[in-house]
Structure formats: structure tokens, C-alpha cells
């Protein structure tokens, strides 16, 4: 029986891997701390790993979010804004990722956000642990210190910026929990 022309063509089509189609992961942000005068490029590829530790296993589904974060951070500085802000937002995102990995919850989801900032989340727990009458030297080793509600409000504001830069609908998730008073 004769074969059709379509069957012959499917065998002749071969996939060609072209290295020009591959886009490198450029996971760097402009970072400027207090000690330096000029921002430098800082590699944030460790955020792709469990616990933000390069020796741990790599979590592949984070690459999309971290790449968006890097693009927004570079765009933010190229628009003339401060690289100090980028450092604060990066530190907030890193601590959030470490927390989510410690409690074994996916960080770039609604459940991860609510586990940190929700009505019974980590920030509320830290506020409850705050005791202004106790001095720092009165605490035992290993005791939780806690934070003020105004500090929690500031932490959450910076975290929302970071997650927004990652491309998440954080403004919609913010409606799912009570706000922080932010009183001083």
C-alpha cells in the first residue's frame, strides 16, 4: 500500500535546537547598602533554592516570579529611583521566602501570603509577643521578642511591593485580612 505524502513529511521534520533561542536567566538587581556609595549588581539566584540557600534543592517554579522581580527592580532604578529601596524590598522578599520554606507553604500563592500576613498569620503572632514593659536584657535566650503594630504595617507594605513586582495580585489578597493600625 502506498504511503501518503503527509506521512513522509512527518519523518523528515527534525527539531533543531538553536542556542539563539535560549534566553539566559539574568537574576541580578541593583543593590546598594549603607556602606557603599554606588549601587552594584547583586545576584539573587539563591532565592530559587529552598530556604534561600544555594546548597539546598532548587525550586523551578520560582524562576518566573524572581525573574519578574529582577526586571521590575532594574526598571525601578533606571527610572531614577534609589537603589536603597531595592535593598529593603529584596531583604523583605528574602525573609518572606525563608519563612514560607520553614513552615512548608508555597510562597507565591494566596495561602502563603495569608500564612504570613493573615488574621492568624506570623505578623499577628509577632505583635502578640511584643511586651513593651520588658527590657531587652530581661529576656532569656531563645525568647521571642515581638514587634510593634506600626513595624508590622511597614514590613507588610514593603512585602506587598515585592510580591507586586513578582507579578502577584497582592492588592486582592490584602482584602482577605484585617489591616494593621500602624499607630506609633
C-alpha positions, 0 to 999 in steps of 0.5 A: 500500500502506498504511503501518503505524502503527509506521512513522509513529511512527518519523518523528515521534520527534525527539531533543531535546537538553536542556542539563539533561542535560549534566553539566559536567566539574568537574576541580578538587581541593583543593590546598594547598602549603607556602606557603599556609595554606588549601587552594584549588581547583586545576584539573587539566584539563591532565592530559587533554592529552598530556604534561600540557600544555594546548597539546598534543592532548587525550586523551578517554579520560582524562576518566573516570579524572581525573574519578574522581580529582577526586571521590575527592580532594574526598571525601578532604578533606571527610572531614577529611583534609589537603589536603597529601596531595592535593598529593603524590598529584596531583604523583605522578599528574602525573609518572606521566602525563608519563612514560607520554606520553614513552615512548608507553604508555597510562597507565591500563592494566596495561602502563603501570603495569608500564612504570613500576613493573615488574621492568624498569620506570623505578623499577628503572632509577632505583635502578640509577643511584643511586651513593651514593659520588658527590657531587652536584657530581661529576656532569656535566650531563645525568647521571642521578642515581638514587634510593634503594630506600626513595624508590622504595617511597614514590613507588610507594605514593603512585602506587598511591593515585592510580591507586586513586582513578582507579578502577584495580585497582592492588592486582592489578597490584602482584602482577605485580612484585617489591616494593621493600625500602624499607630506609633 
